[in-house]
Amino acid sequence: MNAPTNAPSNVPSNVPLSTEDLIRLGESRSAHNYHPLPVVIRSAEGAWVTDVDGKRYLDCLAGYSSLNFGHGNPAIIAAAREQLDRLTLTSRAFLHDQFATFVSGLADLCGKDMVLPMNTGAEAVETAIKVARKWGYEVKGVPADQANIIVMEDNFHGRTTTIVGFSTDPDARGGFGPFTPGFRIVKYGSAEAIREAVDENTVAVLIEPIQGEAGVLVPPDGYLTAVREICSENDVLFIADEIQSGLGRTGDTFACDHEGVVPDMYVLGKALGGGVVPVSAVAANADILGVLKPGQHGSTFGGNPLACAVGNAVITLLNTGVYQTRARDLGAFLHTRLRELIAPDADGRTPVLAVRGRGLWAGVDIDPSLATGREVSEALMRRGVLAKDTHGSTIRLAPPIVVTEEDLGWAVDQLAAVLSEFASR
Ligand SMILES: *Cc1c(COP(=O)(O)O)cnc(C)c1O
């Protein structure tokens, strides 16, 4: 087969590639659906990563919270390694020895009867949508094909065609229609907007308890409680997408715990795979998940032995409560330090307009006249801090929960230094 005529030739495999070669080759031979920072990581431990030239960086993104327990967490890696040597895949056509422990352990962690394991977050969201619709027809009695699900403005639930169809981000949805009908989009943070949108055919409200991709937006106090009440009053399922907010990040096992709210369905992913393999799941009671019968939903890799072994290690870590407490304590420190940046500098300028978040999760709004989020991320990278911008001039910080207070303080110092550099331009 001939190489495409306009493609650069691959560098011979016996010559070690320079950082520039690795960046150029990777960029030219992959679709440009991402715009990575120009750093090429080779190894990592805890909260720190090392690039191909041996330079170290503090990881303040943590794989969008997939690495809550740190890079190379010894308990997770040991479980994965032991499982790799023994059994990696059976398909769900057969049972394996890690499955029962995983589904029962995760169901217990969620306080639910049962779990349906999948792989990626988007697959778990799709699962929740399918289950809610089927529950609506079979249990609630909604007429065939009339079910609607209420979703939020600025949501992020993944990249499938159904999910991007109810996104309000033009980049996420543009050019991908026609879309799946049956979704109503309302303003995030307004219980009244949900109340107005609910009708007799509403089967679910799908919410991120904190909107991550939108810029770490925390809803007003009492919002989740009000959503719970509206759902209960109207026989509607409350689906909490805790894929990014859950499993320790906010200082609780789930972000919903902050208000003591229990949704009908948890949607989990990211950190459930321990930063090793994609593991996602939906957790709910039997009157909801019980609507699925053999052949009605599935996944070749969902609930595979390696995924379950890693998931079991993650559940064991979460059951200690250590990570939740650590995220709460370190989060308090991080938010205190970040809020200090809101104070005007010597020239009376405020480079940081707002700081939001909960636990070890922060969105920092930079004055857009000072620099773009991308420029700040690049400057932070040069100083050894890896962070990601979102929506213009917001920087989000979500380091692995194993990060130390000293590391965090240093990272905030680097952000302060970067901002004062931009301010003096
Ligand atoms: C990342 C994310 C998803 C999608 O997960 P993938 O594994 O990328 O499919 C869905 N919902 C939320 C809130 C997320 O943060």
The ligand as a MOL file (V3000), in Angstrom:
LIG
                    3D

  0  0  0     0  0            999 V3000
M  V30 BEGIN CTAB
M  V30 COUNTS 15 15 0 0 0
M  V30 BEGIN ATOM
M  V30 1 C -15.4640 13.1700 30.5920 0
M  V30 2 C -16.9160 13.2560 30.8410 0
M  V30 3 C -17.8260 12.4690 30.1200 0
M  V30 4 C -17.4090 11.5800 28.9680 0
M  V30 5 O -16.5060 10.5930 29.3440 0
M  V30 6 P -15.6340 9.8370 28.2110 0
M  V30 7 O -14.9390 8.7520 28.9580 0
M  V30 8 O -14.6910 10.8610 27.6450 0
M  V30 9 O -16.6000 9.3290 27.2070 0
M  V30 10 C -19.1650 12.5740 30.4430 0
M  V30 11 N -19.5920 13.3890 31.4160 0
M  V30 12 C -18.7440 14.1510 32.1340 0
M  V30 13 C -19.2810 15.0260 33.2170 0
M  V30 14 C -17.3780 14.1280 31.8600 0
M  V30 15 O -16.5430 14.9140 32.5420 0
M  V30 END ATOM
M  V30 BEGIN BOND
M  V30 1 1 1 2
M  V30 2 1 2 3
M  V30 3 2 2 14
M  V30 4 1 3 4
M  V30 5 2 3 10
M  V30 6 1 4 5
M  V30 7 1 5 6
M  V30 8 2 6 7
M  V30 9 1 6 8
M  V30 10 1 6 9
M  V30 11 1 10 11
M  V30 12 2 11 12
M  V30 13 1 12 13
M  V30 14 1 12 14
M  V30 15 1 14 15
M  V30 END BOND
M  V30 END CTAB
M  END
